[in-house]
């Protein structure tokens, strides 16, 4: 699985205002977001969950070959299995969930599992976030903009409230495509802003460069 813009955005944008001791990445893929958070934070423990065999193997190899291999660990498990076996709270929970809910399935099971919400329903994800999140923890994810209100409602039902929302557009003239959302247990007025990635093909905005420059060799 290639490095995707969604993962880069989530890894670079996720708030670290509570200086997390431990981090949980749900649906880690090849480990990109967990690795970015290892680079950005002082967290002593970064756990990742990945159910796909190939992605799990890649994540484990990437973790082992990174400068932060003593802080990173990937579990080969589904979310329900992890919930049953692990009784621990995390200061930061991140997820770049599979969410292509209304597109035609390709017939390639691995690709479909990575891309379709029925692999990880938002309800299950929010329930797990509530279960694992510490009292002062932050839950951060990236989703389609059209799912933003649904996520807010699901989180509010569990006492999780928006802390920060950044709506992402590919170019200044295109529609909002993604929502980066961070939640906490504190009910407050969230910071809401917008991020444009490019002004033209491969002409990145200064805001995108500032956000992601620590993670690209060339930008």
N, C-alpha and C positions, 0 to 999 in steps of 0.2 A: 504494500500500500504506500503510495507516494505521500510526501509531506504536503499537507493541504493548508490553504490559507486559513480555514476555520481554526485548525489546531494552533497555528502560529499566533493568530489573534488571541485565542483564549489563554495560551501560555504567557504571552506578553502583557495582556490586559488585566488578568486576574488580580484583584486587590490583595496586598499583603500587609494591610494596616494593623492586623492583630499579631503580627510577627509569629506565624504558626510554628509550633513545635513539631507537629506531625500533619501530613497531608495524605489524602486518599484520592486517587484518580480512578473513576469508574468508567470502564470501557476504554482502556488505555491505548488500544491499537498497537503501534510499534513503539510507544513510550515517549513520543515527542513532547507532550504537555508536561509529563512528569519530569523529563530531563530539563525542560526550560525552567520549571519551578525549582529544580535543584540548583540551577545556575543563578536564579534570581533571589533565592531565600536562604535563610540559615536553618531551615527545618532539619531536624536530626533524623527524622523517619519519614520516608515517602513511599507509601504502598500503592500499588496499582493492581487492578483486576482486569483480566482479559480472558474471554471464553474461546475465541478462535485460536486453533492450534498454531497456525503459521504466524499470526500476529504475536501471540504469546512468546513463541521462540525468538522472533525478531526483537521484541521488547527486552527479553532477558539478555540477549546478546548485546543489545545497545546499552543496557544498564551496566553490564559487566565491563564493557569497553570504555565507559565514561569516567571522567575524573571523580564522579560522585558515587561510585559503585558501592561504597560502604553505607550509603543512606537510602539506596533504591532497592525495592524488592517487588517482583511481579507475581501475583497469584494466578494460577490457571484455574479459573472458576467463573461460574455465573454469579450474578448479583444475589440471587436467592440463596445459593449455597454459602456465599461469603457472609450474608446476614445471619445464617444459622450457626456458623462456626466462629465468628469473630465478635467479641464483646468489648469494644474499645471505642473511645470517642476521638474525633479528629478535629483539629482547629481549622482546617481548610479542606473542602471537598470540591473537586472539579470534575466536569464531564463534558465531552464533546459527543453527545449521544447520537446514535443512528436515528434519523428523523424524516426520511423521505416517505411521507405518509400517503401521498396521492399520486405517485408516479408508477408507471408500469414496471412490474418486477422483471428483471432481466433473465431469470432462469439460472443464473450463476449463483449458487447458494451462498458462497463466501461473500461475494459482492452484495447480495441482497441482505445478508445478515448485518453487514457493516452499514448499509444505507437505509434500512427500513425500521420504522419505529416499533413494529411488533417484536423486534428482537429485544427492545428495552423500552416498554411503555413509560411515558412521562409519569404516570401515577406511581409506578414501581420505583422510579428514580427519585422522586420527591419523598416518598415514604422512606427510602433508604437514607436519604440525606438527613431527614428529621431524626432517624434512628441513630445515626453515627455522629451527628454534628454536636460539638461541644457548646457550652453555654454562650461563649463569646466567639463562636466559629462563623465562618463565611462559606457559603455554597455558591459556586460560580460555574456558569455554563454558557454555551452558545447554541442558539436555536433559530429556526426560521422566524422572521419578524411576525408572520401571520399567526404564530403559536404563542406570542408574547402574553396575551391576556389569559390564555388557558394556563400558562405556567404561573402567572401571578395568582390566579384563583386557587390552583392546587397547593401552592406554597402557603398562601394565607390561611387555608383550612388547617394547616399544621403549624401555624404560628411562625412562619418564615416570611419576612417582609423585604421588599426591594431596598437595597443599599445604593446600588449604582446600575444604570442602564445606558449602554452605548449602542445606538442603532447604526448599522454599517451599510454603506452604499458603495457599489463598485466604482462609479464615476459620479460627478456632480449632477448629471441629468438622469441617471437611472433610479429606479424605485429602491426603497430600503429593502435589503435582502435578508439580513441577519440581525439578531439582537444578542448582544453580550449582556448577561444579567448576573448580578451578584446579590445574594440574599443574606440576611442575618436574623437573629431573634429579636432585634430591636425595631420597633415600629417607628419609623422616621420618614421625613420627606427625602426621597431618593435623589441623587444627582443624575440628571438625564442629559445626554449629549449625543452628538452624531459624529461619525468618522467616515470620511471618503478615502478610498484606497488609491485610486489613480485619477489623474486628469486626462490621460491618454494611455494607450497601450505601453506598459512598462515605464510610464512617467508617474512615479509615485508621489503622493502628496507629502508635504513636510510633516504633517501629523502622523501619517503611517510610518514614515522613515524614523521619526523620533520614537515611536512606540516599539518598533521591531528591530532597530539597527544593531542591537547587541546579539542578534541571532542569525543574521545573514552575513555570508562572506562578502557578497557584493549586493549593493542596493542603490 
